[in-house]
């Protein structure tokens, strides 16, 4: 007996779809063979709503973190808050985190430090990271190569570099 392929959308910002359209979009993806969705947070002020959304759908999980565009919103206490939130069974990754030197919405040194904090949480929890890497290849590779971060695992996206 043949079964239809089951795909996972590993980067679906479902929270950005208007609520009145969300069910239709998810159902269309399911009908096309998508069996699961990973929804990465981009800001900490959206994580409670994102967790509620994940708990409302059996095939939806989330990654929690701060996108590099919003890295400058990182505040004292965010490390502990984010770490605590990763205990939820619907949280399967840390992120979306990273470096984005195309727009520089947050200072580069702040992006790098917030990224390191995400990596520390990922290592502490054993969760993979969802990493945004745009026009920051050398800096990203340098951070990933830091001995503290050996053993990291995860997913890189938004790559805009050369084949080299």
N, C-alpha and C positions, 0 to 999 in steps of 0.2 A: 504494500500500500504506500503510495506516495503522499508526502505531506508538503504543504506550501512552506517555503523558506520563512524562517522567523528572523527578522532583523532587529537590531537595537539601534535606535537613534541615540548616539552617544553625546550629542550636544544639541539639545532641543530647548530653546528658551521659550517654553510653553507659557510661562508667566507673562510674557509680553503680548500674547494673543488676547484680544478683548474677551472677557468672560463669556459674553453671549455667543462667541464664535468658537470657543475652545473645544467643546464637545464635538462639534462637526469636524474640526480639523483633526482631532485625535482619532475619531472614528474612521475618517478617510485614510489616515495613516495605518490604522489597524487592518482595514480592508485590503490595503496594499501589501500587507505582510509584516508590518512593524509590530514586534511582540513586546517591546519595552522602550522606555524613554528615560534618559538621564537629563535632568534639568539642572543646569548650573546656576547658582545665584551669582549676582554681580555686585550686590550691596548687602550689608548686614541689616539694613532696615526692611528688607523684603523677606528675610529668612522665615519668620513665623508664618506668613502667608504661603510661602513656598512649601513649608512642611505640611501645612493644612491641605494644600493641593495634592501633595504626594500621598498623604494618608487617604485622600478621597478616591484615588485611582490605584488599583492593585498592580498595574504595570508601569507605574511611574516612580522613579527614585530621584534623589537630588544630590548635588554636590554643593557644599556651602563654603562661601568665601567672598572675597572682594576683588572685583576686576581691577586691573592696573589703572584704568581711567579714574577709578574712585579710591585709589590707594591713600590719597590725602585725607580721607574720612576716617582712617584708622585712629582709634583712641585708646587710651589706657583702659584696660579691662577687656578689650576686644579679643585678645588672645584667649583668656579664660572663658569668655562667653562662647566663642567659636568652638573651642575645645569641648565644652560641655554639650553644645548642640550636636556634635558629631556622635554622641551616644545614641541618638535616635536611630532605630533600625532602618528607616527610610533614607538615611544619609549613607551613601556608599562611596563618597569621594570628597576630597577637599578642593575647593576652587569654585569658581573660576578665578585663578590668580595668575600673575605673570608680569611681563614687561611689555610695554607698548611705547616705543620711541617714535612712532609715526605721528601721533597726535600730542603726546606729552601733556595730557590733561592733569597729571600729577607729576611732581618733580621726580626725576629718575632715581635719585638716592632714596626717596621715600618708597617708590615702587619696589626697589631692590630689597629694602628692609621688610616691607610687608610680604613680599614673596618668600623671603627667608622664614618669616613667622608661619606662613602657610606650610612650608616644607617641614618645619619643626612639628607642627600639629599632625601632619600626615605621617611622619615617622613615629611619633608618640602613639598614634591610634592604629597604625598599620594600614591606613587607608591610602589608596592611590591619589594622585593630584591631577587636576585638570588645568593645564598650563597654556596660557595665551602668550604667544611669542611673536611679536611683530616688530621687525626692523631693530632687533635687539640681540641678534645671534651671538656675538662675541661675549657680551655681558651675561647672557643667559647661560651659555656653556661654561663660563667661568664660575658662576654661582653653583650650577649643577655639579661641577667638579670639586667643589669644596668638600673636604673629608667628612665634615658633619653630615653631609647629605648623601653619602654612599648608602645604597639600599633603597633609595626612592624609587617608586614606580608610578607610572601614570600615562597620561595622554597629552601630547602637544598638538596645538592647532594654531591657525592664523599665521603659519609660516610664510614669509614673503622673501626669503633669501634665495641665493643661487644654488644650483646643484652641488657646487663644491661645499 
